[in-house]
Amino acid sequence: SCRAALAGEFSQGVFLATDFYEDAAQDMEAEEQHAKNVIDACEAAKNVKHVVFSTMESVEEMNQKLNLGLPKVIDNKGKEGTIVQFDAKARAAAYARTKKISVTYVLMPCYSEVFFDMIEKRIEQGKEKLVLTIPLKSDAKVMCMSVDELGPAVANIFDSYQVYAGHEIGLVTDFVSVAEVKDLIAEIFLANEKDAMTLETEEVSSDDWIEAKDTYMKDLGQMFAYMSHSDAVKMRRSIAKTMKLVPEARALRQWVE
């Protein structure tokens, strides 16, 4: 159990991250409960000094307050939400704030790694080409950071946890458009290749994307729509604060190179 795992004298710091897709089987109530179980165990344990919780803002709340117009999606148990894996984490974070524990809440942006998941190989007229498809206009900016930077950020928070206790830290190292991502990948990976395939972008509406894709890709579509939506959304994350916490964190070009 969680309480047994935290009973040892060396369990002084806890990094909490929940998995919507596998551990929770795409059930947002199960994911929320997993987080609550750890939070309750941390409160019960006398030796835990600090928790770093990789959570998310409530997109359901932001969607309503800012009139973002994001459509509803359904989780694996038929429960309705806006970005269900975000909202489960947000409710668990709200629960943690009611407990007598020291917590820092870190909010990740779009993982830079995801851009490569959105590239598919196609064959047209006997020739292969690569197509980057993201449900955004090519000039829309989306916030991103490699998941590789999360570990150093968490370690630095633990090193100075008294400073960061109770804070929400929105992490980001870059704001890039779909066109910039395409040009960057093509420049670094394709420009010097003999008979290299071309890399193109394809625009698709959010509604068409959600209709056509499986659950994981639907959720990515919702995430891109949210994380590129407005200045109010983007202000939850700061490059300056991220670089102060992790000076060696890399912008997208540095990470890809």
Disulfide bonds with the S-S distance in Angstrom:
none
